[in-house]
Amino acid sequence: MALVALLLFLVLRAERRTGEDQAIIHQATIALAQGKAYRHRLAILKDAAQRAQGRATVAIASDRAKDAEIRRLQLQLATDTSSRDSLTSYRQLVDTLTSQRDSARSANAFLLLRVSADSARAEAAEARANTLETHLRAVLTVADCHVLGAKWLPRCPSRTASAVMGLGTGVAATLILHP
């Protein structure tokens, strides 16, 4: 009777562990299925970063184009003969410098947006890697099953082998107990 109780205990414990194992495998499957949404999010962030880089490049080019205009106005200012001409040159110079400053600010804002999008992509990639690593570790633990969870005992048999051993033990116990 004690043998039957021990076998029943072992079978129930194995069934509980099988249920836990199935839950771990199910969670890992869900984590893998989320890959499509993850890749879509990364694509959106990558596209935003590329657009920001393009806009920053345009703003930087606009900023550099104003350098020639500033040099021209400085030369004109040096050659102005009257204060009225100098005042006009100064106004144009101030307007050009203000425009150049605005282009630089715009480029800076777009580059900050690029850095932000790239950082978000990196954080998402790290989070995804951590999630997948956790699930992989759990699944590998399931795959490395030992009888009664003790490492010194043999590895867990397959479900079919467990059923055959259980049925064989049950038949043997029945034959022994009922002569």
N, CA, C and O of each residue as an XYZ file, in Angstrom:
716
protein
N       0.811     -1.196      0.000
C       0.000      0.000      0.000
C       0.867      1.278      0.000
O       0.548      2.268     -0.659
N       1.950      1.216      0.749
C       2.860      2.354      0.801
C       3.479      2.601     -0.571
O       3.705      3.744     -0.967
N       3.753      1.503     -1.294
C       4.315      1.628     -2.638
C       3.330      2.321     -3.564
O       3.723      3.173     -4.361
N       2.051      1.963     -3.469
C       1.009      2.588     -4.302
C       0.884      4.068     -3.950
O       0.755      4.915     -4.834
N       0.923      4.370     -2.659
C       0.834      5.772     -2.235
C       2.032      6.565     -2.751
O       1.886      7.700     -3.204
N       3.223      5.954     -2.678
C       4.416      6.626     -3.184
C       4.317      6.844     -4.685
O       4.658      7.920     -5.176
N       3.858      5.845     -5.413
C       3.708      5.977     -6.859
C       2.664      7.034     -7.214
O       2.858      7.825     -8.137
N       1.552      7.037     -6.470
C       0.521      8.048     -6.712
C       1.075      9.454     -6.460
O       0.811     10.385     -7.221
N       1.842      9.588     -5.384
C       2.463     10.873     -5.077
C       3.400     11.309     -6.207
O       3.375     12.465     -6.630
N       4.217     10.386     -6.685
C       5.158     10.704     -7.756
C       4.437     11.084     -9.046
O       4.845     12.013     -9.742
N       3.352     10.352     -9.363
C       2.597     10.666    -10.575
C       1.944     12.040    -10.472
O       1.990     12.825    -11.419
N       1.334     12.333     -9.317
C       0.689     13.635     -9.137
C       1.712     14.768     -9.186
O       1.442     15.831     -9.746
N       2.869     14.540     -8.607
C       3.912     15.565     -8.640
C       4.401     15.778    -10.076
O       4.630     16.912    -10.498
N       4.555     14.697    -10.811
C       4.992     14.807    -12.207
C       3.939     15.527    -13.037
O       4.284     16.326    -13.907
N       2.665     15.261    -12.784
C       1.587     15.931    -13.520
C       1.584     17.438    -13.228
O       1.405     18.258    -14.128
N       1.785     17.779    -11.956
C       1.838     19.193    -11.602
C       3.012     19.859    -12.306
O       2.883     20.964    -12.833
N       4.143     19.190    -12.313
C       5.337     19.743    -12.975
C       5.095     19.858    -14.476
O       5.542     20.818    -15.103
N       4.391     18.886    -15.057
C       4.081     18.942    -16.483
C       3.212     20.159    -16.775
O       3.418     20.839    -17.781
N       2.245     20.439    -15.911
C       1.407     21.624    -16.085
C       2.226     22.902    -16.012
O       2.018     23.828    -16.796
N       3.166     22.951    -15.061
C       4.045     24.110    -14.945
C       4.924     24.225    -16.187
O       5.140     25.319    -16.709
N       5.424     23.090    -16.648
C       6.264     23.088    -17.848
C       5.490     23.593    -19.054
O       6.021     24.357    -19.859
N       4.237     23.170    -19.182
C       3.420     23.622    -20.304
C       3.185     25.126    -20.227
O       3.162     25.802    -21.255
N       3.012     25.652    -19.021
C       2.829     27.098    -18.857
C       4.095     27.846    -19.281
O       4.013     28.884    -19.938
N       5.255     27.325    -18.907
C       6.529     27.955    -19.290
C       6.685     27.941    -20.804
O       7.075     28.943    -21.403
N       6.382     26.812    -21.415
C       6.490     26.693    -22.868
C       5.502     27.634    -23.549
O       5.829     28.249    -24.564
N       4.296     27.749    -22.998
C       3.281     28.651    -23.560
C       3.756     30.107    -23.486
O       3.599     30.862    -24.445
N       4.334     30.498    -22.350
C       4.852     31.861    -22.210
C       5.974     32.132    -23.201
O       6.060     33.223    -23.765
N       6.831     31.147    -23.412
C       7.919     31.311    -24.382
C       7.362     31.448    -25.796
O       7.877     32.230    -26.594
N       6.318     30.695    -26.105
C       5.679     30.781    -27.421
C       5.075     32.164    -27.636
O       5.185     32.737    -28.720
N       4.446     32.688    -26.610
C       3.865     34.037    -26.700
C       4.965     35.071    -26.918
O       4.801     35.992    -27.719
N       6.092     34.924    -26.208
C       7.201     35.869    -26.370
C       7.727     35.840    -27.801
O       8.068     36.883    -28.360
N       7.793     34.663    -28.391
C       8.247     34.576    -29.780
C       7.215     35.173    -30.737
O       7.577     35.799    -31.733
N       5.938     34.979    -30.433
C       4.884     35.515    -31.300
C       4.861     37.040    -31.286
O       4.406     37.655    -32.250
N       5.339     37.653    -30.223
C       5.362     39.110    -30.127
C       6.465     39.729    -30.987
O       6.590     40.951    -31.061
N       7.249     38.894    -31.622
C       8.360     39.372    -32.444
C       7.923     40.262    -33.582
O       8.607     41.236    -33.898
N       6.793     39.954    -34.212
C       6.324     40.758    -35.348
C       6.002     42.184    -34.900
O       6.386     43.150    -35.560
N       5.296     42.309    -33.781
C       4.966     43.641    -33.256
C       6.233     44.386    -32.844
O       6.348     45.595    -33.042
N       7.176     43.650    -32.271
C       8.448     44.252    -31.868
C       9.205     44.790    -33.081
O       9.701     45.917    -33.056
N       9.293     43.993    -34.134
C      10.008     44.435    -35.338
C       9.291     45.619    -35.987
O       9.946     46.504    -36.536
N       7.957     45.650    -35.933
C       7.199     46.781    -36.477
C       7.523     48.064    -35.703
O       7.708     49.126    -36.297
N       7.589     47.955    -34.383
C       7.911     49.121    -33.551
C       9.321     49.618    -33.862
O       9.545     50.824    -33.963
N      10.265     48.699    -34.013
C      11.630     49.103    -34.353
C      11.685     49.777    -35.719
O      12.437     50.733    -35.910
N      10.898     49.286    -36.663
C      10.877     49.893    -38.003
C      10.343     51.322    -37.935
O      10.858     52.210    -38.614
N       9.318     51.545    -37.123
C       8.761     52.898    -36.957
C       9.817     53.829    -36.359
O       9.999     54.951    -36.830
N      10.509     53.360    -35.320
C      11.539     54.183    -34.688
C      12.703     54.456    -35.642
O      13.253     55.557    -35.662
N      13.070     53.455    -36.422
C      14.161     53.636    -37.382
C      13.777     54.656    -38.440
O      14.589     55.500    -38.820
N      12.528     54.578    -38.919
C      12.041     55.530    -39.920
C      12.029     56.954    -39.353
O      12.412     57.903    -40.036
N      11.589     57.092    -38.105
C      11.570     58.420    -37.469
C      12.994     58.963    -37.339
O      13.228     60.152    -37.557
N      13.928     58.110    -36.992
C      15.325     58.546    -36.862
C      15.884     58.979    -38.215
O      16.595     59.980    -38.300
N      15.569     58.234    -39.265
C      16.066     58.589    -40.596
C      15.457     59.901    -41.092
O      16.149     60.717    -41.701
N      14.164     60.102    -40.832
C      13.539     61.374    -41.230
C      14.171     62.538    -40.483
O      14.444     63.584    -41.071
N      14.405     62.355    -39.182
C      15.018     63.417    -38.385
C      16.424     63.723    -38.904
O      16.827     64.884    -38.978
N      17.165     62.674    -39.262
C      18.513     62.878    -39.803
C      18.446     63.654    -41.121
O      19.264     64.543    -41.360
N      17.481     63.324    -41.968
C      17.319     64.036    -43.244
C      17.000     65.503    -43.036
O      17.553     66.372    -43.710
N      16.107     65.772    -42.102
C      15.757     67.171    -41.821
C      16.934     67.928    -41.226
O      17.146     69.099    -41.541
N      17.691     67.270    -40.375
C      18.870     67.908    -39.795
C      19.902     68.211    -40.878
O      20.540     69.263    -40.852
N      20.063     67.304    -41.816
C      21.011     67.514    -42.918
C      20.608     68.731    -43.747
O      21.455     69.535    -44.137
N      19.309     68.857    -44.012
C      18.818     70.017    -44.768
C      19.076     71.307    -43.979
O      19.501     72.310    -44.553
N      18.822     71.281    -42.681
C      19.031     72.480    -41.854
C      20.509     72.851    -41.793
O      20.857     74.032    -41.811
N      21.378     71.842    -41.721
C      22.819     72.115    -41.691
C      23.277     72.691    -43.031
O      24.092     73.613    -43.063
N      22.758     72.155    -44.129
C      23.114     72.685    -45.452
C      22.653     74.136    -45.586
O      23.371     74.970    -46.137
N      21.464     74.432    -45.085
C      20.952     75.804    -45.120
C      21.847     76.723    -44.286
O      22.128     77.856    -44.677
N      22.282     76.228    -43.153
C      23.174     76.989    -42.278
C      24.493     77.288    -42.980
O      24.997     78.408    -42.907
N      25.047     76.300    -43.651
C      26.328     76.487    -44.346
C      26.182     77.412    -45.553
O      27.108     78.145    -45.898
N      25.026     77.372    -46.184
C      24.810     78.247    -47.344
C      24.811     79.713    -46.923
O      25.170     80.586    -47.713
N      24.417     79.979    -45.702
C      24.381     81.368    -45.213
C      25.779     81.900    -44.914
O      25.965     83.113    -44.813
N      26.766     81.014    -44.772
C      28.143     81.468    -44.524
C      28.634     82.353    -45.668
O      29.241     83.397    -45.430
N      28.377     81.943    -46.891
C      28.812     82.741    -48.052
C      28.111     84.096    -48.060
O      28.725     85.115    -48.378
N      26.846     84.107    -47.716
C      26.094     85.373    -47.667
C      26.663     86.291    -46.583
O      26.748     87.504    -46.773
N      27.047     85.713    -45.457
C      27.632     86.529    -44.371
C      28.963     87.129    -44.818
O      29.234     88.307    -44.582
N      29.789     86.305    -45.466
C      31.075     86.824    -45.971
C      30.849     87.959    -46.977
O      31.555     88.966    -46.939
N      29.876     87.802    -47.870
C      29.564     88.831    -48.864
C      29.130     90.124    -48.166
O      29.564     91.214    -48.538
N      28.257     89.988    -47.137
C      27.785     91.180    -46.425
C      28.913     91.843    -45.643
O      28.960     93.070    -45.561
N      29.818     91.065    -45.070
C      30.955     91.647    -44.364
C      31.855     92.429    -45.323
O      32.331     93.516    -44.993
N      32.079     91.872    -46.496
C      32.881     92.564    -47.515
C      32.178     93.851    -47.958
O      32.807     94.897    -48.115
N      30.868     93.750    -48.154
C      30.086     94.922    -48.555
C      30.140     95.987    -47.465
O      30.246     97.179    -47.752
N      30.066     95.540    -46.200
C      30.120     96.481    -45.081
C      31.468     97.202    -45.049
O      31.538     98.395    -44.753
N      32.505     96.485    -45.350
C      33.844     97.092    -45.355
C      33.984     98.113    -46.484
O      34.751     99.068    -46.365
N      33.259     97.920    -47.558
C      33.386     98.836    -48.707
C      32.322     99.933    -48.713
O      32.365    100.834    -49.551
N      31.361     99.862    -47.775
C      30.328    100.912    -47.715
C      30.974    102.255    -47.423
O      31.886    102.372    -46.605
N      30.475    103.253    -48.112
C      31.048    104.598    -47.967
C      30.205    105.492    -47.076
O      30.717    106.459    -46.510
N      28.948    105.193    -46.945
C      28.094    106.068    -46.121
C      27.491    105.266    -44.983
O      27.441    104.036    -45.018
N      27.033    105.996    -43.972
C      26.404    105.329    -42.829
C      25.074    104.702    -43.227
O      24.668    103.687    -42.660
N      24.399    105.299    -44.193
C      23.132    104.735    -44.674
C      23.379    103.371    -45.318
O      22.630    102.426    -45.070
N      24.416    103.263    -46.136
C      24.763    101.974    -46.759
C      25.169    100.961    -45.690
O      24.806     99.786    -45.760
N      25.932    101.440    -44.693
C      26.374    100.551    -43.613
C      25.188    100.034    -42.821
O      25.161     98.862    -42.445
N      24.199    100.894    -42.558
C      23.010    100.489    -41.813
C      22.252     99.404    -42.572
O      21.812     98.425    -41.970
N      22.099     99.560    -43.849
C      21.434     98.536    -44.674
C      22.220     97.219    -44.628
O      21.628     96.147    -44.495
N      23.519     97.297    -44.736
C      24.362     96.094    -44.685
C      24.257     95.422    -43.323
O      24.179     94.196    -43.235
N      24.254     96.230    -42.254
C      24.120     95.673    -40.905
C      22.779     94.954    -40.727
O      22.720     93.874    -40.141
N      21.717     95.556    -41.233
C      20.399     94.926    -41.120
C      20.373     93.585    -41.863
O      19.862     92.586    -41.356
N      20.927     93.588    -43.059
C      20.975     92.336    -43.821
C      21.838     91.295    -43.100
O      21.512     90.108    -43.081
N      22.928     91.753    -42.517
C      23.817     90.849    -41.793
C      23.118     90.256    -40.568
O      23.219     89.058    -40.302
N      22.412     91.108    -39.830
C      21.675     90.626    -38.648
C      20.592     89.634    -39.064
O      20.418     88.600    -38.418
N      19.869     89.939    -40.129
C      18.828     89.016    -40.608
C      19.429     87.669    -41.027
O      18.880     86.610    -40.725
N      20.536     87.730    -41.709
C      21.191     86.496    -42.159
C      21.707     85.687    -40.967
O      21.556     84.466    -40.931
N      22.313     86.367    -39.997
C      22.812     85.671    -38.799
C      21.669     85.067    -37.985
O      21.790     83.966    -37.449
N      20.555     85.802    -37.898
C      19.384     85.274    -37.197
C      18.857     84.031    -37.903
O      18.514     83.039    -37.260
N      18.796     84.091    -39.192
C      18.347     82.941    -39.975
C      19.304     81.755    -39.798
O      18.868     80.609    -39.685
N      20.599     82.040    -39.776
C      21.588     80.982    -39.589
C      21.442     80.353    -38.193
O      21.533     79.135    -38.044
N      21.215     81.188    -37.184
C      21.001     80.681    -35.832
C      19.775     79.780    -35.786
O      19.805     78.723    -35.156
N      18.692     80.191    -36.450
C      17.473     79.391    -36.478
C      17.694     78.045    -37.183
O      17.153     77.022    -36.763
N      18.484     78.058    -38.245
C      18.807     76.804    -38.941
C      19.597     75.876    -38.032
O      19.359     74.668    -38.007
N      20.542     76.447    -37.281
C      21.344     75.635    -36.357
C      20.472     75.055    -35.249
O      20.637     73.895    -34.874
N      19.554     75.846    -34.729
C      18.637     75.343    -33.700
C      17.755     74.224    -34.250
O      17.514     73.220    -33.579
N      17.281     74.410    -35.470
C      16.454     73.393    -36.108
C      17.239     72.099    -36.292
O      16.727     71.015    -36.012
N      18.475     72.209    -36.759
C      19.325     71.024    -36.934
C      19.558     70.335    -35.595
O      19.522     69.108    -35.502
N      19.795     71.131    -34.569
C      20.005     70.570    -33.236
C      18.768     69.815    -32.759
O      18.891     68.721    -32.210
N      17.589     70.377    -32.956
C      16.350     69.725    -32.533
C      16.144     68.397    -33.266
O      15.754     67.400    -32.658
N      16.407     68.390    -34.573
C      16.238     67.151    -35.336
C      17.271     66.098    -34.935
O      16.966     64.906    -34.896
N      18.472     66.535    -34.641
C      19.487     65.578    -34.199
C      19.145     65.015    -32.819
O      19.405     63.842    -32.550
N      18.567     65.835    -31.948
C      18.115     65.325    -30.650
C      16.981     64.315    -30.831
O      16.915     63.315    -30.116
N      16.094     64.578    -31.783
C      15.026     63.628    -32.092
C      15.622     62.313    -32.588
O      15.151     61.235    -32.223
N      16.643     62.404    -33.408
C      17.326     61.203    -33.921
C      17.930     60.400    -32.768
O      17.784     59.179    -32.708
N      18.603     61.093    -31.863
C      19.207     60.417    -30.712
C      18.129     59.761    -29.857
O      18.308     58.643    -29.374
N      17.022     60.450    -29.674
C      15.916     59.909    -28.879
C      15.339     58.650    -29.520
O      15.094     57.661    -28.828
N      15.122     58.676    -30.823
C      14.576     57.503    -31.519
C      15.562     56.338    -31.473
O      15.163     55.191    -31.272
N      16.837     56.631    -31.659
C      17.844     55.569    -31.598
C      17.952     54.985    -30.192
O      18.147     53.780    -30.029
N      17.824     55.838    -29.180
C      17.859     55.353    -27.794
C      16.656     54.465    -27.501
O      16.786     53.432    -26.845
N      15.495     54.867    -27.984
C      14.295     54.049    -27.779
C      14.447     52.692    -28.457
O      14.042     51.671    -27.901
N      15.029     52.677    -29.657
C      15.278     51.410    -30.355
C      16.229     50.527    -29.551
O      16.006     49.323    -29.423
N      17.272     51.118    -29.020
C      18.249     50.357    -28.241
C      17.617     49.788    -26.969
O      17.856     48.633    -26.615
N      16.815     50.599    -26.288
C      16.148     50.127    -25.076
C      15.164     49.009    -25.391
O      15.068     48.035    -24.644
N      14.433     49.146    -26.495
C      13.495     48.087    -26.888
C      14.239     46.803    -27.221
O      13.783     45.713    -26.876
N      15.367     46.923    -27.883
C      16.153     45.733    -28.226
C      16.688     45.053    -26.972
O      16.680     43.825    -26.881
N      17.149     45.837    -26.012
C      17.649     45.257    -24.763
C      16.528     44.575    -23.990
O      16.720     43.486    -23.451
N      15.362     45.205    -23.932
C      14.224     44.605    -23.225
C      13.803     43.307    -23.901
O      13.518     42.321    -23.222
N      13.760     43.296    -25.221
C      13.399     42.081    -25.967
C      14.416     40.975    -25.717
O      14.040     39.824    -25.499
N      15.692     41.314    -25.745
C      16.730     40.306    -25.495
C      16.603     39.739    -24.085
O      16.755     38.532    -23.891
N      16.328     40.589    -23.098
C      16.158     40.108    -21.723
C      14.956     39.185    -21.600
O      15.025     38.154    -20.932
N      13.847     39.557    -22.250
C      12.643     38.720    -22.202
C      12.904     37.362    -22.838
O      12.568     36.325    -22.265
N      13.498     37.373    -24.012
C      13.767     36.106    -24.699
C      14.769     35.258    -23.921
O      14.646     34.034    -23.876
N      15.756     35.901    -23.311
C      16.740     35.165    -22.511
C      16.079     34.501    -21.309
O      16.385     33.356    -20.979
N      15.170     35.226    -20.657
C      14.449     34.670    -19.511
C      13.628     33.453    -19.923
O      13.654     32.421    -19.253
N      12.898     33.581    -21.032
C      12.078     32.459    -21.488
C      12.942     31.288    -21.947
O      12.599     30.132    -21.699
N      14.039     31.572    -22.603
C      14.938     30.501    -23.036
C      15.499     29.764    -21.834
O      15.563     28.535    -21.833
N      15.906     30.505    -20.808
C      16.429     29.880    -19.593
C      15.360     28.990    -18.953
O      15.667     27.886    -18.501
N      14.116     29.456    -18.911
C      13.034     28.656    -18.322
C      12.767     27.404    -19.140
O      12.557     26.329    -18.577
N      12.773     27.530    -20.469
C      12.513     26.366    -21.323
C      13.666     25.368    -21.208
O      13.431     24.160    -21.206
N      14.886     25.845    -21.115
C      16.014     24.931    -20.957
C      15.942     24.202    -19.621
O      16.355     23.047    -19.518
N      15.421     24.872    -18.602
C      15.222     24.210    -17.312
C      14.190     23.092    -17.457
O      14.356     22.015    -16.885
N      13.124     23.347    -18.222
C      12.105     22.331    -18.471
C      12.720     21.159    -19.234
O      12.439     20.000    -18.927
N      13.540     21.451    -20.206
C      14.148     20.402    -21.012
C      15.143     19.586    -20.194
O      15.432     18.442    -20.545
N      15.667     20.145    -19.120
C      16.637     19.453    -18.283
C      15.952     18.885    -17.044
O      16.421     19.091    -15.924
N      14.867     18.188    -17.236
C      14.054     17.648    -16.144
C      14.704     16.392    -15.550
O      15.240     15.552    -16.273
N      14.643     16.285    -14.216
C      15.107     15.093    -13.503
C      13.969     14.567    -12.644
O      13.129     15.336    -12.175
N      13.941     13.269    -12.440
C      12.897     12.643    -11.620
C      12.928     13.278    -10.234
O      13.992     13.424     -9.634
N      11.762     13.653     -9.735
C      11.575     14.303     -8.438
C      12.332     15.633     -8.318
O      12.467     16.182     -7.224
N      12.817     16.135     -9.441
C      13.510     17.417     -9.436
C      14.904     17.368     -8.844
O      15.533     18.411     -8.664
N      15.409     16.158     -8.533
C      16.750     16.016     -7.950
C      17.751     15.749     -9.066
O      17.549     14.849     -9.881
N      18.806     16.510     -9.107
C      19.802     16.389    -10.170
C      20.517     15.034    -10.145
O      20.995     14.571    -11.181
N      20.594     14.398     -8.980
C      21.315     13.133     -8.876
C      20.474     11.941     -9.336
O      20.997     10.840     -9.504
N      19.161     12.160     -9.541
C      18.293     11.095    -10.060
C      18.305     11.134    -11.589
O      18.699     12.139    -12.181
N      17.877     10.050    -12.224
C      17.885     10.027    -13.693
C      16.963     11.102    -14.281
O      16.086     11.638    -13.604
N      17.193     11.392    -15.556
C      16.354     12.368    -16.262
C      14.922     11.851    -16.358
O      14.665     10.648    -16.306
N      13.994     12.808    -16.500
C      12.581     12.456    -16.602
C      12.335     11.625    -17.861
O      12.854     11.942    -18.932
N      11.542     10.562    -17.726
C      11.189      9.795    -18.922
C      10.143     10.553    -19.736
O       9.548     11.519    -19.258
N       9.933     10.108    -20.958
C       8.905     10.732    -21.782
C       7.529     10.413    -21.215
O       7.405      9.571    -20.325
N       6.509     11.069    -21.716
C       5.151     10.785    -21.233
C       4.749      9.347    -21.518
O       4.111      8.695    -20.691
N       5.122      8.862    -22.681
C       4.776      7.487    -23.039
C       5.468      6.508    -22.104
O       4.847      5.568    -21.607
N       6.757      6.731    -21.865
C       7.485      5.854    -20.953
C       6.901      5.930    -19.552
O       6.812      4.913    -18.864
N       6.504      7.112    -19.124
C       5.883      7.256    -17.807
C       4.577      6.484    -17.745
O       4.296      5.812    -16.752
N       3.777      6.575    -18.800
C       2.502      5.850    -18.821
C       2.735      4.349    -18.787
O       2.052      3.639    -18.050
N       3.691      3.848    -19.574
C       3.980      2.408    -19.589
C       4.467      1.957    -18.222
O       4.037      0.916    -17.725
N       5.364      2.733    -17.603
C       5.866      2.356    -16.266
C       4.734      2.384    -15.240
O       4.641      1.506    -14.382
N       3.883      3.392    -15.335
C       2.764      3.483    -14.398
C       1.786      2.341    -14.557
O       1.351      1.742    -13.574
N       1.436      2.035    -15.815
C       0.519      0.925    -16.053
C       1.148     -0.394    -15.629
O       0.482     -1.243    -15.037
N       2.423     -0.565    -15.931
C       3.120     -1.800    -15.530
C       3.167     -1.937    -14.026
O       2.958     -3.026    -13.493
N       3.439     -0.847    -13.339
C       3.470     -0.876    -11.878
C       2.077     -1.162    -11.327
O       1.937     -1.907    -10.358
N       1.065     -0.587    -11.923
C      -0.304     -0.832    -11.479
C      -0.710     -2.285    -11.671
O      -1.318     -2.887    -10.786
N      -0.371     -2.850    -12.833
C      -0.684     -4.270    -13.103
C       0.067     -5.145    -12.117
O      -0.500     -6.092    -11.571
N       1.349     -4.838    -11.880
C       2.154     -5.638    -10.945
C       1.561     -5.541     -9.545
O       1.449     -6.549     -8.848
N       1.180     -4.337     -9.130
C       0.596     -4.175     -7.777
C      -0.717     -4.929     -7.668
O      -1.015     -5.521     -6.631
N      -1.515     -4.908     -8.753
C      -2.794     -5.638     -8.736
C      -2.556     -7.135     -8.621
O      -3.242     -7.815     -7.857
N      -1.602     -7.650     -9.363
C      -1.288     -9.084     -9.304
C      -0.750     -9.481     -7.950
O      -1.050    -10.569     -7.458
N       0.046     -8.610     -7.335
C       0.609     -8.933     -6.020
C      -0.454     -8.867     -4.954
O      -0.494     -9.725     -4.072
N      -1.320     -7.870     -5.010
C      -2.319     -7.683     -3.953
C      -3.528     -8.625     -4.100
O      -4.175     -8.929     -3.098
N      -3.845     -9.083     -5.286
C      -4.985     -9.982     -5.510
C      -4.475    -11.283     -6.133
O      -4.419    -11.410     -7.356
N      -4.101    -12.251     -5.284
C      -3.572    -13.493     -5.847
C      -4.591    -14.356     -6.527
O      -4.254    -15.425     -7.036
